[in-house]
Amino acid sequence: MPSAPQPYVPPSRPVPQQSTPRPAPAPAYRPASNDTCGAAALQYLVGKPRTEIPVPLQPSQRRVVCSTCVTTQEFRADRQTIVFDSDTGLITSVKCS
């Protein structure tokens, strides 16, 4: 007796292996430097009286303002801005601006 016909089964294909590795993730963005005016060196002044602010070598690159004073808003990366509380006279921040 002849056997029943078998259903057609296509030959299996091998799954191709990835020959190239995945690219490395891009590094996180980091700005070159946020301290372009040297404000980090003056952070020790925060919390001290404004009378302890040292005399700058280049006065045009530093401004000292009170917390309620009106100031210009232009940004200068090379200028230090030291802000003191107008009531207590204590320094509240030192930053580049």
All heavy atoms as an XYZ file, in Angstrom:
731
protein
N       0.813     -1.143      0.000
C       0.000      0.000      0.000
C       0.882      1.240      0.000
O       1.809      1.352      0.787
C      -0.812     -0.122      1.257
C      -1.976      0.669      1.279
S      -2.790      0.351      2.786
C      -4.309      0.493      2.295
N       0.575      2.159     -0.897
C       1.385      3.364     -0.942
C       1.120      4.243      0.281
O       0.016      4.309      0.783
C       0.999      4.045     -2.217
C      -0.219      3.391     -2.718
C      -0.401      2.124     -1.964
N       2.157      4.897      0.740
C       1.993      5.763      1.913
C       1.340      7.079      1.495
O       1.431      7.511      0.359
C       3.342      6.016      2.577
O       4.188      6.705      1.691
N       0.707      7.717      2.465
C       0.014      8.978      2.190
C       1.052     10.062      1.914
O       2.136     10.058      2.491
C      -0.846      9.363      3.378
N       0.750     10.956      0.994
C       1.715     12.016      0.689
C       1.955     12.894      1.921
O       1.048     13.203      2.661
C       1.074     12.792     -0.433
C      -0.337     12.375     -0.506
C      -0.481     11.095      0.236
N       3.201     13.230      2.106
C       3.586     14.096      3.221
C       3.444     15.558      2.786
O       3.730     15.907      1.654
C       5.048     13.818      3.606
C       5.298     12.414      4.098
C       4.614     12.167      5.444
O       4.557     13.042      6.276
N       4.072     10.977      5.615
N       3.001     16.425      3.696
C       2.909     17.849      3.327
C       4.309     18.409      3.106
O       5.270     17.962      3.713
C       2.228     18.505      4.524
C       2.398     17.557      5.657
C       2.551     16.185      5.062
N       4.383     19.388      2.243
C       5.674     19.999      1.917
C       6.135     20.891      3.068
O       5.405     21.741      3.563
C       5.572     20.820      0.623
C       6.831     21.597      0.321
C       7.951     20.942     -0.173
C       6.918     22.961      0.524
C       9.111     21.631     -0.455
C       8.078     23.658      0.242
C       9.176     22.981     -0.242
O      10.338     23.664     -0.525
N       7.340     20.691      3.492
C       7.951     21.524      4.539
C       9.187     22.155      3.913
O      10.122     21.455      3.550
C       8.344     20.680      5.767
C       9.040     21.540      6.811
C       7.145     19.962      6.340
N       9.200     23.512      3.781
C      10.368     24.154      3.174
C      11.576     23.996      4.093
O      11.434     23.885      5.300
C       9.958     25.611      3.039
C       8.866     25.821      4.016
C       8.190     24.490      4.173
N      12.746     23.949      3.497
C      13.935     23.822      4.333
C      14.080     25.066      5.214
O      13.761     26.168      4.814
C      15.075     23.694      3.338
C      14.545     24.205      2.046
C      13.061     24.032      2.089
N      14.528     24.859      6.418
C      14.681     26.003      7.325
C      15.933     26.787      6.956
O      16.948     26.218      6.569
C      14.765     25.520      8.770
O      15.899     24.714      8.942
N      15.830     28.079      7.069
C      16.954     28.957      6.765
C      17.628     29.346      8.077
O      16.960     29.641      9.052
C      16.474     30.226      6.068
C      15.906     29.980      4.712
C      15.558     31.300      4.077
N      14.861     31.077      2.834
C      14.317     32.035      2.122
N      14.375     33.282      2.537
N      13.706     31.767      1.001
N      18.928     29.381      8.066
C      19.597     29.822      9.293
C      19.359     31.314      9.515
O      19.316     32.094      8.575
C      21.066     29.515      9.043
C      21.205     29.420      7.563
C      19.853     28.992      7.033
N      19.187     31.683     10.756
C      18.992     33.096     11.098
C      20.351     33.774     11.004
O      21.316     33.328     11.627
C      18.416     33.234     12.527
C      18.289     34.695     12.919
C      17.090     32.514     12.633
N      20.447     34.839     10.201
C      21.756     35.493     10.059
C      22.182     36.140     11.379
O      21.381     36.741     12.072
C      21.543     36.533      8.975
C      20.084     36.750      8.892
C      19.428     35.494      9.406
N      23.426     35.977     11.710
C      23.996     36.598     12.894
C      24.429     38.019     12.525
O      24.901     38.245     11.429
C      25.217     35.800     13.357
C      24.915     34.370     13.708
C      24.555     34.225     15.174
O      24.931     35.060     15.963
N      23.841     33.185     15.523
N      24.264     38.946     13.477
C      24.725     40.305     13.209
C      26.247     40.302     13.249
O      26.853     39.883     14.225
C      24.189     41.282     14.246
C      22.732     41.594     14.077
C      22.314     42.724     15.007
O      23.029     43.084     15.912
N      21.137     43.265     14.765
N      26.820     40.740     12.159
C      28.274     40.728     12.090
C      28.884     42.033     12.596
O      30.057     42.081     12.917
C      28.730     40.452     10.663
O      28.250     41.473      9.814
N      28.093     43.092     12.663
C      28.631     44.361     13.136
C      28.093     44.655     14.530
O      26.901     44.511     14.782
C      28.246     45.508     12.186
O      26.818     45.548     12.068
C      28.841     45.318     10.814
N      28.942     45.073     15.436
C      28.470     45.402     16.781
C      27.672     46.701     16.767
O      27.810     47.528     15.863
C      29.749     45.555     17.586
C      30.787     45.905     16.583
C      30.367     45.222     15.310
N      26.850     46.865     17.771
C      26.064     48.097     17.874
C      26.996     49.267     18.199
O      27.970     49.098     18.917
C      25.018     47.966     18.978
C      23.948     46.996     18.637
C      22.901     47.006     19.700
N      21.802     46.152     19.296
C      20.597     46.248     19.771
N      20.327     47.129     20.703
N      19.647     45.448     19.345
N      26.672     50.443     17.688
C      27.528     51.595     17.991
C      27.405     51.973     19.466
O      26.369     51.773     20.092
C      26.992     52.699     17.086
C      25.599     52.282     16.760
C      25.579     50.784     16.796
N      28.456     52.535     19.997
C      28.459     52.977     21.390
C      27.518     54.161     21.538
O      27.369     54.967     20.615
C      29.875     53.371     21.795
N      26.855     54.285     22.684
C      25.960     55.438     22.864
C      26.750     56.743     22.862
O      27.924     56.782     23.256
C      25.322     55.181     24.229
C      26.221     54.221     24.921
C      26.903     53.429     23.853
N      26.103     57.795     22.435
C      26.751     59.102     22.381
C      27.020     59.586     23.799
O      26.217     59.362     24.699
C      25.864     60.099     21.649
N      28.143     60.239     24.029
C      28.429     60.749     25.377
C      27.461     61.863     25.751
O      26.949     62.570     24.883
C      29.865     61.269     25.277
C      30.085     61.521     23.829
C      29.203     60.538     23.091
N      27.206     61.994     27.030
C      26.301     63.042     27.506
C      26.927     64.413     27.254
O      28.139     64.577     27.365
C      26.021     62.858     28.987
N      26.090     65.384     26.942
C      26.574     66.745     26.683
C      27.010     67.383     28.000
O      26.306     67.343     28.998
C      25.477     67.596     26.046
C      25.847     69.051     25.970
C      26.760     69.489     25.027
C      25.314     69.974     26.843
C      27.118     70.821     24.955
C      25.665     71.301     26.787
C      26.568     71.718     25.837
O      26.926     73.034     25.777
N      28.180     67.948     27.972
C      28.686     68.686     29.120
C      29.291     69.982     28.602
O      30.146     69.941     27.728
C      29.762     67.900     29.855
C      29.221     66.699     30.546
C      30.297     66.039     31.382
N      29.790     64.768     31.851
C      30.423     63.625     31.773
N      31.617     63.577     31.250
N      29.895     62.528     32.231
N      28.860     71.121     29.156
C      29.486     72.367     28.715
C      30.956     72.389     29.116
O      31.349     71.771     30.107
C      28.692     73.454     29.440
C      27.955     72.767     30.525
C      27.823     71.321     30.135
N      31.747     73.075     28.347
C      33.188     73.118     28.612
C      33.473     73.668     30.002
O      34.228     73.090     30.758
C      33.874     73.962     27.554
N      32.863     74.781     30.360
C      33.071     75.357     31.685
C      31.993     76.394     31.949
O      31.704     77.230     31.110
C      34.443     76.012     31.768
O      34.572     76.670     32.999
N      31.409     76.321     33.136
C      30.429     77.328     33.523
C      31.086     78.455     34.300
O      30.489     79.482     34.517
C      29.328     76.695     34.382
C      28.430     75.798     33.564
O      28.322     75.959     32.364
N      27.786     74.863     34.217
N      32.303     78.258     34.737
C      32.998     79.247     35.544
C      33.986     80.015     34.671
O      35.197     79.885     34.807
C      33.715     78.558     36.711
C      34.317     79.574     37.674
O      33.832     80.723     37.714
O      35.282     79.220     38.365
N      33.454     80.833     33.794
C      34.301     81.573     32.866
C      34.881     82.835     33.479
O      35.772     83.436     32.897
C      33.509     81.953     31.603
O      32.335     82.670     32.011
C      33.100     80.718     30.824
N      34.389     83.232     34.665
C      34.858     84.476     35.283
C      35.662     84.247     36.555
O      36.177     85.198     37.135
C      33.665     85.370     35.602
S      32.608     84.706     36.914
N      35.759     83.005     37.006
C      36.504     82.730     38.233
C      35.671     82.851     39.493
O      36.209     83.044     40.586
N      34.353     82.741     39.370
C      33.474     82.862     40.540
C      33.649     81.717     41.529
O      33.411     81.891     42.721
C      32.013     82.936     40.088
N      34.085     80.572     41.069
C      34.259     79.424     41.971
C      35.274     79.739     43.070
O      35.116     79.297     44.208
C      34.694     78.199     41.179
N      36.285     80.515     42.750
C      37.306     80.859     43.734
C      36.785     81.794     44.820
O      37.406     81.925     45.870
C      38.500     81.503     43.030
N      35.639     82.440     44.581
C      35.085     83.378     45.563
C      33.870     82.829     46.304
O      33.230     83.564     47.065
C      34.706     84.688     44.857
C      35.874     85.473     44.240
C      35.348     86.699     43.498
C      36.871     85.877     45.296
N      33.546     81.559     46.120
C      32.364     80.985     46.781
C      32.490     80.996     48.307
O      31.499     80.948     49.005
C      32.114     79.562     46.281
C      31.642     79.487     44.844
C      30.384     80.296     44.577
O      29.405     80.225     45.318
N      30.416     81.089     43.524
N      33.705     81.075     48.812
C      33.895     81.126     50.263
C      33.264     82.381     50.873
O      33.036     82.462     52.077
C      35.391     81.075     50.608
C      36.151     82.344     50.303
C      36.311     83.332     51.275
C      36.687     82.568     49.043
C      37.000     84.501     50.988
C      37.378     83.727     48.756
C      37.528     84.693     49.733
O      38.203     85.848     49.445
N      32.955     83.394     50.058
C      32.374     84.636     50.543
C      30.891     84.516     50.899
O      30.374     85.331     51.667
C      32.543     85.736     49.495
C      33.973     86.225     49.247
C      34.005     87.133     48.032
C      34.507     86.922     50.474
N      30.207     83.525     50.340
C      28.764     83.390     50.582
C      28.522     83.203     52.074
O      29.115     82.347     52.726
C      28.165     82.217     49.766
C      26.704     82.008     50.116
C      28.336     82.475     48.278
N      27.637     84.055     52.620
C      27.317     84.024     54.044
C      28.154     84.976     54.877
O      27.897     85.159     56.058
N      29.166     85.601     54.268
C      30.023     86.542     54.992
C      29.568     87.976     54.711
O      28.890     88.237     53.724
C      31.480     86.348     54.578
C      32.019     84.993     54.994
C      33.483     84.892     54.756
C      33.971     83.535     55.254
N      35.392     83.380     55.086
N      29.988     88.933     55.555
C      29.614     90.332     55.307
C      30.263     90.869     54.038
O      31.355     90.453     53.656
C      30.138     91.075     56.538
C      30.683     90.072     57.469
C      30.717     88.746     56.781
N      29.603     91.803     53.421
C      30.122     92.366     52.161
C      31.441     93.093     52.359
O      32.192     93.301     51.411
C      29.092     93.275     51.507
C      28.822     94.524     52.286
C      27.779     95.366     51.623
N      27.515     96.539     52.452
C      26.998     97.639     52.012
N      26.671     97.751     50.742
N      26.785     98.647     52.815
N      31.758     93.470     53.581
C      33.021     94.155     53.845
C      34.227     93.233     53.645
O      35.354     93.714     53.576
C      33.043     94.704     55.285
O      32.798     93.629     56.195
C      31.989     95.783     55.465
N      34.004     91.927     53.536
C      35.104     90.977     53.327
C      35.405     90.712     51.856
O      36.272     89.905     51.528
C      34.797     89.661     54.044
C      34.811     89.808     55.556
C      34.807     88.481     56.267
O      35.304     87.484     55.700
O      34.296     88.450     57.392
N      34.709     91.395     50.961
C      34.964     91.212     49.528
C      36.338     91.800     49.209
O      36.599     92.970     49.499
C      33.882     91.894     48.669
C      32.517     91.284     48.958
C      34.219     91.801     47.186
C      31.358     92.018     48.314
N      37.241     90.994     48.634
C      38.573     91.523     48.329
C      38.537     92.521     47.169
O      37.652     92.477     46.319
C      39.374     90.274     47.942
C      38.358     89.277     47.513
C      37.107     89.589     48.279
N      39.506     93.402     47.161
C      39.621     94.388     46.088
C      40.039     93.637     44.821
O      41.016     92.893     44.828
C      40.665     95.466     46.442
C      40.859     96.430     45.282
C      40.249     96.210     47.700
N      39.296     93.820     43.712
C      39.636     93.079     42.493
C      40.849     93.663     41.779
O      41.126     94.857     41.856
C      38.381     93.244     41.638
C      37.799     94.537     42.083
C      38.107     94.639     43.557
N      41.551     92.781     41.079
C      42.681     93.240     40.257
C      42.182     93.992     39.028
O      42.845     94.909     38.553
C      43.541     92.049     39.837
C      44.228     91.310     40.992
C      44.965     90.084     40.460
C      45.180     92.235     41.726
N      41.025     93.562     38.509
C      40.425     94.211     37.346
C      38.993     94.613     37.711
O      38.054     93.831     37.535
C      40.437     93.278     36.148
C      41.835     92.917     35.700
C      41.839     91.959     34.527
O      40.854     91.290     34.244
N      42.962     91.904     33.840
N      38.792     95.831     38.203
C      37.471     96.263     38.656
C      36.379     96.193     37.588
O      35.216     96.005     37.915
C      37.700     97.709     39.099
C      39.153     97.791     39.393
C      39.806     96.839     38.446
N      36.749     96.298     36.325
C      35.729     96.248     35.267
C      35.148     94.853     35.094
O      34.143     94.685     34.404
C      36.317     96.730     33.938
O      37.315     95.822     33.490
N      35.770     93.851     35.726
C      35.274     92.481     35.590
C      34.589     91.989     36.864
O      34.422     90.786     37.057
C      36.416     91.548     35.195
C      36.917     91.836     33.801
C      38.028     90.908     33.381
O      38.657     90.232     34.192
N      38.279     90.863     32.086
N      34.191     92.911     37.732
C      33.454     92.529     38.933
C      32.440     93.613     39.252
O      32.716     94.798     39.118
C      34.398     92.376     40.124
C      33.636     91.957     41.388
C      34.523     91.838     42.597
N      35.470     90.742     42.446
C      36.486     90.541     43.277
N      36.683     91.337     44.291
N      37.305     89.532     43.091
N      31.253     93.175     39.670
C      30.291     94.140     40.180
C      29.703     93.587     41.470
O      29.509     92.376     41.627
C      29.208     94.490     39.165
C      28.265     93.370     38.802
C      27.239     93.868     37.807
N      26.402     92.755     37.374
C      25.340     92.874     36.605
N      24.993     94.075     36.176
N      24.636     91.839     36.263
N      29.434     94.479     42.394
C      28.857     94.137     43.683
C      27.522     94.864     43.757
O      27.473     96.091     43.630
C      29.792     94.568     44.842
C      29.162     94.235     46.183
C      31.154     93.905     44.698
N      26.449     94.098     43.936
C      25.111     94.690     43.945
C      24.303     94.148     45.124
O      24.543     93.040     45.593
C      24.357     94.399     42.625
C      25.060     95.038     41.452
C      24.187     92.919     42.391
N      23.356     94.969     45.583
C      22.473     94.503     46.658
C      21.318     93.716     46.055
O      21.023     93.814     44.860
C      21.976     95.674     47.492
S      20.777     96.731     46.677
N      20.662     92.933     46.890
C      19.595     92.042     46.409
C      18.372     92.797     45.907
O      17.587     92.251     45.140
C      19.185     91.073     47.513
O      18.778     91.801     48.662
N      18.195     94.050     46.297
C      17.041     94.829     45.840
C      17.431     95.927     44.855
O      16.583     96.700     44.434
C      16.312     95.458     47.043
O      17.229     96.285     47.757
C      15.740     94.397     47.963
N      18.708     96.007     44.511
C      19.176     97.042     43.590
C      18.777     96.732     42.148
O      18.702     95.572     41.753
C      20.705     97.154     43.656
S      21.316     97.694     45.240
N      18.573     97.778     41.395
C      18.301     97.638     39.969
C      19.645     97.477     39.263
O      20.575     98.241     39.488
C      17.556     98.886     39.436
C      17.350     98.782     37.942
C      16.238     99.054     40.157
N      19.739     96.445     38.416
C      20.977     96.210     37.667
C      20.649     95.955     36.207
O      19.529     95.582     35.871
C      21.753     94.993     38.211
O      20.930     93.833     38.096
C      22.156     95.192     39.654
N      21.636     96.123     35.368
C      21.455     95.781     33.957
C      21.439     94.267     33.831
O      22.020     93.557     34.650
C      22.590     96.366     33.102
O      23.831     95.850     33.575
C      22.594     97.884     33.159
N      20.792     93.761     32.795
C      20.621     92.319     32.633
C      21.496     91.719     31.532
O      21.346     90.559     31.210
C      19.144     91.998     32.341
C      18.214     92.357     33.482
C      18.517     91.564     34.740
O      18.634     90.358     34.698
N      18.664     92.255     35.853
N      22.425     92.509     30.972
C      23.274     91.935     29.931
C      24.219     90.918     30.552
O      24.672     91.089     31.683
C      24.040     93.015     29.160
C      25.334     93.478     29.788
C      25.172     94.524     30.900
O      24.059     94.936     31.204
O      26.192     94.913     31.453
N      24.470     89.851     29.809
C      25.337     88.794     30.314
C      26.747     89.000     29.799
O      26.964     89.151     28.603
C      24.833     87.414     29.878
C      25.710     86.295     30.372
C      25.623     85.853     31.673
C      26.636     85.707     29.540
C      26.437     84.842     32.149
C      27.467     84.686     29.995
C      27.355     84.255     31.306
N      27.697     88.996     30.717
C      29.115     89.034     30.360
C      29.768     87.851     31.056
O      29.840     87.798     32.283
C      29.761     90.335     30.829
C      29.439     91.508     29.931
C      30.222     92.755     30.282
N      31.605     92.483     30.661
C      32.308     93.297     31.445
N      31.779     94.405     31.917
N      33.555     92.993     31.752
N      30.239     86.916     30.280
C      30.806     85.683     30.829
C      32.073     85.937     31.632
O      32.426     85.144     32.503
C      31.089     84.701     29.705
N      32.743     87.058     31.383
C      33.998     87.331     32.079
C      33.813     88.179     33.339
O      34.789     88.507     34.010
C      34.971     88.040     31.132
C      34.487     89.431     30.722
O      33.257     89.645     30.657
O      35.329     90.301     30.475
N      32.578     88.517     33.685
C      32.339     89.403     34.834
C      31.792     88.636     36.034
O      30.863     87.841     35.916
C      31.344     90.497     34.446
C      31.018     91.449     35.582
C      30.096     92.558     35.163
N      28.835     92.014     34.691
C      27.957     92.714     33.972
N      28.226     93.955     33.639
N      26.840     92.165     33.578
N      32.351     88.893     37.207
C      31.846     88.327     38.452
C      30.776     89.264     39.005
O      30.965     90.476     39.013
C      32.960     88.215     39.496
C      34.097     87.329     39.085
C      35.315     87.494     39.983
O      35.435     88.469     40.706
N      36.212     86.527     39.919
N      29.682     88.671     39.470
C      28.650     89.451     40.136
C      28.485     88.905     41.539
O      28.188     87.725     41.722
C      27.309     89.387     39.372
O      27.500     89.948     38.072
C      26.223     90.166     40.092
N      28.695     89.767     42.507
C      28.554     89.400     43.911
C      27.301     90.099     44.427
O      27.193     91.326     44.355
C      29.794     89.816     44.725
C      31.039     89.149     44.133
C      29.612     89.461     46.198
C      32.345     89.621     44.741
N      26.352     89.306     44.920
C      25.076     89.842     45.396
C      25.038     89.718     46.914
O      25.309     88.651     47.463
C      23.886     89.082     44.775
C      22.563     89.670     45.250
C      23.966     89.106     43.255
N      24.676     90.835     47.583
C      24.527     90.797     49.033
C      23.114     91.208     49.419
O      22.436     91.945     48.700
C      25.568     91.685     49.732
C      25.419     93.163     49.458
C      24.649     93.972     50.280
C      26.054     93.744     48.380
C      24.501     95.321     50.028
C      25.922     95.094     48.112
C      25.138     95.892     48.939
N      22.663     90.710     50.557
C      21.324     91.020     51.062
C      21.312     92.477     51.521
O      22.164     92.898     52.312
C      20.970     90.084     52.217
C      19.543     90.267     52.673
O      19.269     91.281     53.365
O      18.705     89.402     52.347
N      20.341     93.244     51.044
C      20.309     94.673     51.362
C      19.971     94.935     52.827
O      20.315     95.987     53.356
C      19.323     95.403     50.443
O      18.046     94.818     50.559
N      19.320     93.988     53.501
C      18.977     94.179     54.916
C      20.107     93.775     55.852
O      20.400     94.471     56.829
C      17.721     93.375     55.274
C      16.482     93.886     54.549
O      16.415     95.106     54.275
O      15.599     93.065     54.241
N      20.742     92.657     55.580
C      21.760     92.129     56.496
C      23.183     92.456     56.073
O      24.084     92.415     56.902
C      21.637     90.601     56.600
O      21.918     90.023     55.321
C      20.263     90.183     57.077
N      23.399     92.737     54.801
C      24.748     92.995     54.307
C      25.546     91.736     54.059
O      26.723     91.784     53.740
N      24.905     90.552     54.185
C      25.589     89.268     53.963
C      25.537     88.896     52.485
O      24.515     89.100     51.804
C      24.950     88.175     54.794
C      25.044     88.342     56.310
C      24.345     87.200     57.025
C      26.484     88.458     56.768
N      26.613     88.326     52.000
C      26.695     87.919     50.594
C      25.831     86.687     50.381
O      25.925     85.721     51.128
C      28.160     87.653     50.202
C      28.964     88.943     50.343
C      28.263     87.084     48.795
C      30.448     88.769     50.265
N      24.959     86.739     49.357
C      24.046     85.618     49.068
C      24.471     84.799     47.869
O      24.097     83.632     47.774
C      22.610     86.140     48.849
O      22.622     87.077     47.763
C      22.068     86.795     50.095
N      25.210     85.398     46.930
C      25.654     84.616     45.771
C      26.849     85.272     45.094
O      27.039     86.485     45.183
C      24.523     84.427     44.758
O      24.216     85.644     44.131
N      27.629     84.417     44.441
C      28.748     84.852     43.609
C      28.628     84.068     42.312
O      28.597     82.847     42.324
C      30.114     84.550     44.275
C      31.251     85.005     43.374
C      30.212     85.208     45.646
N      28.508     84.771     41.193
C      28.277     84.092     39.908
C      28.875     84.891     38.755
O      29.255     86.042     38.929
C      26.781     83.899     39.684
C      25.994     85.189     39.718
C      24.507     84.941     39.683
C      23.757     86.264     39.834
N      22.329     86.088     39.865
N      28.910     84.236     37.626
C      29.327     84.917     36.386
C      28.099     85.531     35.764
O      27.074     84.877     35.614
C      29.962     83.927     35.412
S      31.463     83.156     36.026
N      28.165     86.776     35.430
C      27.064     87.427     34.716
C      27.549     88.754     34.223
O      27.261     89.776     34.361
C      25.813     87.542     35.586
O      26.012     88.390     36.681
